[in-house]
Amino acid sequence: MQKETKLEEVLRLTLESLREKEYSKETLLRYQKKFHVLNSLAQSKGIFEPSDELFQEYLRDCNNKYTGKFSILKERQKIRVVNLIRSYIFAGEADTSRRKGLSVSDRIQTEVFRKELDKFVMSLKADHLQPNTICTYQRIAAYLLIYCEEKSYLSVTELCSGDIRDFILYLYGYGYFRPTSITSGLSGLKRFLALYPETEHLIMELPSRLPRERNILEIYSKVETDAINSVLSDDSLTKRDKAICLLLLEIGLRAVDVCSIKLSDIDWNKDIIYIKQQKTGKPLHVPLRKSYGNAIADYILNGRPACKSEYLFVRELAPFTRLNGEGSSIRTILLKMEAFAGISNKNRSSGSRSTRHNAASAMLRAGVPMADISAVLGHKDPSIVSVYLSTDDETMASCTLPLPGGVPNE
């Protein structure tokens, strides 16, 4: 039997360290494949020990296999592999911690203001607001408290006439909100100001009318759809992420509803997923199609960590809790899918809102009645579906009016 090299020993021990941290079998298999790629590269270069030279060579090729273009996602994955190996060499165990970016709330420096924000969030939860609404309200209140700190205020009650107007301009100036997207945030700001008798009069400074943005919705092109289908048919994504992407693309579910699906919500005998929509509170019965149904079954049987969580989709690393229902977890998964497919998200929206538009447009092009599309997407108002007409080029073209007098001869 051939004796293992020093590199092979380190790779084996790093993988064992990951196994001890209760990584799922699927995740361990993925790292095993990545370690195999690194070891094969080392053998081709005649390198038998971990070294900076080997790691630099490994990080040199970060191109997407579908487009041939540089992939930031592939680079990050390779950096993750290198960091795990280096951490094992340094400390005798793989350091699986990830640096978490600061949220808006984390940027508040003053203890008094942090407590005020916590008090506000508790009041929102006591009123049983939806998680997405709480997230938006918390965000704009946090920005207001940061604004107060920059003004050297010691208390929210020091806000005075003109401050709210300046604060809204402050939000626009830093790009935190736009006039066309701040409406829901202002509702939260109104609630926050109403908490204090000294600031309640400032509610009068909130704008009563704001422009509403009505964009022509962008969906995946045929080329992009083909690339996505290729990604979903190979092992680029984990079993969990594949199942989630198929649900989003084919049914158009909201992110929070995907995160809220429980194992008990799936009726395998009747092929139905029972969902209570978080936004509307209305029940939605989703047919269990073969595509995402098989993907969900594969995830449960071969990819889902052994845990006590009642929710279908859980974190891939311990603690195995429910995915973030405010949408950030789902958006990260979709961005990963797009990156593997070589789709740039520059100047376009990404997230479950985009996949809802895509699913609706696909149903519209397939001739599904708008009332049925509205029912599948769970809209309160069926007329809302008309916005998806803007994604259907053929339907839009049929709505154009001829030029008066016709087209002049040249």
C-alpha positions in Angstrom: 0.0 0.0 0.0 1.4 3.4 -1.0 2.3 5.6 1.9 0.3 8.8 2.1 2.1 12.1 1.6 2.2 14.8 4.3 -0.4 16.8 2.3 -2.7 13.7 2.1 -2.3 13.3 5.9 -3.3 16.9 6.6 -6.3 16.7 4.2 -7.5 13.5 5.9 -7.1 14.9 9.4 -8.8 18.2 8.4 -11.8 16.2 7.0 -11.9 14.2 10.3 -12.0 17.5 12.2 -14.9 18.6 10.2 -16.7 15.3 10.8 -16.2 15.8 14.6 -18.0 19.2 14.2 -21.1 17.4 13.0 -21.0 18.5 9.4 -23.6 16.6 7.3 -22.5 13.7 5.1 -23.3 15.7 2.0 -21.1 18.7 3.1 -18.3 16.3 4.1 -18.5 14.7 0.7 -18.2 18.1 -1.0 -15.1 19.0 1.0 -13.7 15.6 0.2 -14.1 16.3 -3.5 -12.4 19.7 -3.1 -9.5 18.2 -1.2 -9.2 15.6 -3.9 -8.9 18.4 -6.5 -6.2 20.1 -4.4 -4.3 16.9 -4.0 -4.5 16.1 -7.7 -3.1 19.5 -8.5 -0.2 18.9 -6.0 0.7 15.6 -7.6 0.7 17.2 -11.1 3.2 19.8 -9.7 5.3 17.3 -7.8 4.3 18.9 -4.4 3.8 16.6 -1.4 3.4 19.0 1.5 1.0 21.9 2.2 2.7 25.1 1.1 1.9 28.7 0.1 3.1 27.8 -3.4 0.5 25.1 -3.6 -2.3 27.2 -2.2 -1.5 30.1 -4.6 -1.6 27.7 -7.6 -4.9 26.3 -6.3 -6.4 29.8 -6.1 -5.2 30.8 -9.5 -8.1 29.0 -11.4 -11.4 30.5 -10.2 -13.2 30.6 -13.5 -16.9 29.4 -13.9 -17.0 26.1 -15.7 -20.0 27.2 -17.7 -19.0 30.6 -18.8 -15.2 30.4 -18.5 -15.3 33.8 -16.7 -13.9 34.6 -13.3 -16.3 33.6 -10.5 -16.1 35.4 -7.1 -18.1 32.5 -5.6 -15.6 29.9 -6.7 -12.8 32.1 -5.4 -14.5 32.3 -2.0 -15.1 28.5 -1.9 -11.4 27.9 -2.6 -10.3 30.4 0.0 -12.6 28.6 2.5 -10.8 25.3 1.7 -7.4 26.9 2.1 -8.3 28.6 5.4 -9.7 25.3 6.8 -6.4 23.5 6.0 -4.3 26.3 7.4 -6.3 26.5 10.6 -5.8 22.7 11.1 -2.0 23.0 10.6 -1.9 25.9 13.0 -4.2 24.7 15.8 -4.7 21.0 15.3 -8.4 21.4 14.4 -10.3 23.1 11.5 -11.6 26.5 12.4 -15.1 26.6 10.9 -16.1 30.0 12.1 -17.1 32.6 9.6 -16.8 36.3 9.9 -20.3 37.8 10.2 -20.9 41.3 8.8 -22.3 44.0 11.0 -26.0 44.7 10.8 -27.4 48.2 11.0 -28.3 47.5 14.6 -24.8 46.5 15.5 -23.5 49.9 14.3 -25.2 51.6 17.2 -22.5 52.6 19.7 -24.5 54.1 22.6 -25.9 51.6 25.2 -29.0 53.9 25.8 -29.9 53.8 22.1 -29.3 50.0 21.8 -31.8 49.6 24.7 -34.3 51.9 22.9 -34.1 49.8 19.8 -34.6 46.6 21.8 -37.6 48.1 23.4 -39.1 49.1 20.0 -38.5 45.6 18.6 -40.2 44.1 21.6 -43.2 46.3 21.1 -43.5 45.2 17.4 -43.3 41.6 18.4 -46.0 42.2 21.1 -48.2 43.6 18.3 -47.7 40.3 16.4 -46.3 42.0 13.3 -44.9 39.8 10.5 -41.1 39.1 10.7 -40.4 41.0 7.4 -42.3 44.1 8.7 -40.4 44.0 12.0 -37.1 43.7 10.1 -37.9 46.8 8.0 -39.1 48.9 11.0 -36.1 47.9 13.0 -33.8 48.9 10.2 -35.1 52.4 9.8 -35.2 53.0 13.6 -31.6 51.9 13.8 -30.6 54.4 11.1 -32.4 57.1 13.1 -30.5 56.2 16.3 -27.2 56.3 14.3 -28.2 59.7 13.0 -28.8 60.8 16.6 -25.4 59.6 17.6 -23.8 61.6 14.7 -25.7 64.6 15.9 -24.3 64.0 19.4 -27.7 63.6 20.9 -27.8 61.8 24.2 -31.5 60.8 23.9 -34.1 60.4 21.2 -36.1 63.1 22.9 -33.5 65.7 21.8 -34.8 65.4 18.2 -36.2 68.7 17.2 -38.1 70.4 14.4 -36.4 69.8 11.0 -34.5 66.7 12.1 -36.9 64.2 10.6 -36.7 66.0 7.2 -32.9 66.0 7.4 -32.9 62.4 8.5 -34.9 61.4 5.4 -32.4 63.3 3.2 -29.6 61.6 5.1 -31.1 58.2 4.2 -31.4 59.2 0.5 -27.8 60.6 0.5 -26.2 57.4 1.8 -28.4 55.2 -0.4 -30.0 53.4 2.5 -33.5 54.1 1.1 -34.9 55.7 -2.1 -38.0 57.9 -2.4 -39.6 55.0 -4.3 -38.8 52.4 -1.6 -39.0 54.2 1.7 -42.8 54.1 2.2 -42.9 50.9 4.3 -40.0 52.2 6.3 -41.8 55.4 7.1 -44.6 53.5 8.7 -42.0 52.0 11.1 -40.5 55.5 11.7 -44.0 56.8 12.6 -44.4 54.0 15.2 -41.0 54.7 16.7 -41.6 58.4 17.1 -45.0 57.7 18.6 -43.3 55.9 21.5 -42.2 59.2 23.0 -44.5 62.1 23.9 -41.5 64.5 23.2 -41.2 63.2 19.6 -44.8 62.5 18.6 -45.2 65.9 17.1 -42.4 65.2 14.6 -44.6 62.7 12.9 -46.0 65.7 11.1 -42.7 66.0 9.2 -43.1 62.7 7.6 -44.0 63.0 3.9 -47.6 62.0 3.1 -47.1 61.3 -0.6 -44.1 59.7 -2.3 -43.5 58.5 -5.8 -44.0 54.8 -6.4 -41.7 52.9 -8.6 -43.2 50.9 -11.4 -40.4 49.1 -13.2 -40.7 46.7 -16.1 -39.7 43.5 -14.3 -36.6 41.7 -15.5 -36.7 37.9 -15.7 -34.1 35.3 -16.6 -33.5 35.1 -20.4 -33.6 31.8 -22.2 -29.8 31.6 -22.1 -29.8 32.3 -18.4 -32.6 29.8 -17.8 -30.6 27.1 -19.6 -27.5 27.8 -17.5 -29.6 27.6 -14.3 -31.1 24.3 -15.4 -27.6 23.0 -16.0 -26.6 24.1 -12.5 -29.7 22.4 -11.0 -29.0 19.2 -12.8 -25.4 18.8 -11.5 -23.9 18.8 -8.0 -22.9 22.5 -7.9 -25.5 23.2 -5.2 -26.2 21.3 -2.0 -29.3 19.1 -1.9 -31.0 21.7 0.3 -30.2 24.6 -1.9 -31.3 22.7 -5.0 -34.7 22.0 -3.5 -35.1 25.6 -2.4 -34.2 27.0 -5.8 -36.7 24.6 -7.6 -39.5 25.7 -5.2 -38.8 29.3 -5.8 -38.4 29.1 -9.6 -41.4 26.8 -10.3 -43.9 28.0 -7.7 -42.8 31.5 -6.9 -43.1 31.2 -3.1 -42.0 34.0 -0.9 -38.7 33.5 1.0 -40.4 33.6 4.4 -42.9 30.9 3.3 -40.1 28.6 2.1 -38.3 29.0 5.5 -41.6 28.3 7.4 -42.3 24.9 5.7 -42.4 22.2 8.4 -41.8 18.5 7.8 -45.4 17.9 8.9 -46.7 20.3 6.2 -45.8 17.8 3.5 -48.5 15.2 2.7 -46.6 12.6 0.7 -49.7 10.5 0.1 -51.7 13.3 -1.4 -48.7 15.0 -3.0 -49.4 18.4 -1.4 -47.5 20.9 0.7 -49.7 22.9 3.1 -48.5 26.4 3.6 -49.9 29.3 5.7 -48.7 32.4 4.0 -46.9 34.8 6.4 -47.9 37.9 4.5 -51.6 37.3 4.1 -52.3 34.6 6.7 -54.2 32.6 4.0 -53.6 28.9 3.4 -51.9 27.8 0.2 -52.0 24.2 -1.0 -48.9 23.6 -3.3 -49.0 20.5 -5.5 -45.9 18.3 -5.0 -44.5 18.2 -8.5 -42.0 15.5 -9.4 -39.1 18.0 -9.9 -39.0 19.7 -6.5 -40.8 16.8 -4.8 -37.9 14.5 -5.6 -35.4 17.2 -4.7 -37.0 17.6 -1.3 -37.1 13.8 -0.7 -33.4 13.6 -1.7 -32.6 16.4 0.8 -34.5 14.8 3.6 -33.0 11.3 3.1 -29.5 12.2 2.1 -28.7 15.8 2.9 -30.6 17.1 5.9 -28.7 17.0 9.2 -30.0 14.7 11.9 -31.7 17.2 14.2 -34.9 17.8 16.2 -36.0 20.9 14.2 -39.6 20.7 13.0 -38.7 22.8 10.0 -37.9 21.3 6.6 -35.0 23.6 5.7 -32.3 24.0 8.4 -28.8 25.4 8.6 -26.1 23.2 7.1 -23.8 23.8 10.1 -24.6 23.4 13.8 -26.8 24.6 15.4 -29.3 23.1 12.9 -32.0 25.7 13.3 -34.6 27.1 10.9 -33.2 29.3 8.0 -33.5 33.1 8.5 -37.1 33.9 7.5 -36.4 37.5 6.7 -35.0 36.5 3.3 -31.3 36.9 3.7 -30.7 33.2 3.7 -32.8 32.6 0.6 -31.2 35.5 -1.2 -27.7 34.1 -0.5 -28.8 30.8 -1.9 -30.2 32.4 -5.1 -27.0 34.5 -5.5 -25.0 31.3 -5.3 -27.2 29.7 -8.0 -26.8 32.7 -10.3 -23.0 32.8 -9.7 -22.7 29.1 -10.7 -24.8 29.8 -13.8 -22.5 32.8 -14.7 -25.4 35.3 -14.3 -24.4 38.8 -13.2 -26.7 40.5 -10.7 -25.3 43.9 -11.5 -28.2 46.4 -12.0 -30.8 43.8 -11.4 -32.7 42.6 -8.4 -32.0 39.2 -6.9 -34.0 37.3 -4.3 -37.4 35.6 -4.0 -39.1 38.7 -5.4 -37.3 38.1 -8.7 -38.1 34.4 -8.8 -41.8 35.2 -8.1 -41.8 37.4 -11.2 -40.0 34.7 -13.2 -42.5 32.0 -12.1 -45.5 34.2 -12.9 -44.1 35.1 -16.3 -43.5 31.4 -17.1 -47.0 30.6 -16.2 -48.3 33.5 -18.2 -46.4 32.5 -21.3 -47.7 28.9 -20.9 -51.3 30.3 -21.1 -52.2 29.8 -17.4 -55.2 32.2 -16.6 -54.3 35.2 -14.5 -56.8 34.2 -11.8 -54.9 30.8 -11.4 -51.6 32.6 -11.4 -52.8 34.9 -8.6 -54.0 31.9 -6.6 -50.7 30.1 -6.9 -48.7 33.2 -5.9 -51.1 33.8 -3.0 -52.2 37.4 -3.9 -55.0 39.1 -2.0 -55.9 41.1 -5.0 -56.0 39.1 -8.3 -55.4 42.3 -10.3 -51.9 42.5 -9.0 -50.9 39.8 -11.5 -51.3 42.3 -14.3 -47.9 43.7 -13.4 -46.4 40.5 -14.8 -47.6 41.4 -18.3 -44.5 43.6 -18.4 -42.3 40.5 -18.4 -44.0 39.0 -21.5 -42.5 40.6 -24.6 -45.1 39.0 -26.9 -48.1 40.2 -24.9 -46.6 43.6 -24.5 -46.0 43.8 -28.2 -49.6 43.0 -28.9 -50.7 45.9 -26.7 -48.9 48.5 -28.8 -50.9 51.0 -30.9 -50.0 51.8 -34.5 -48.5 55.1 -35.4 -51.1 57.6 -36.7 -51.0 57.6 -40.5 -48.9 54.4 -40.5 -45.1 54.2 -41.1 -43.9 56.7 -43.7 -42.2 55.3 -46.8 -38.5 56.1 -47.0 
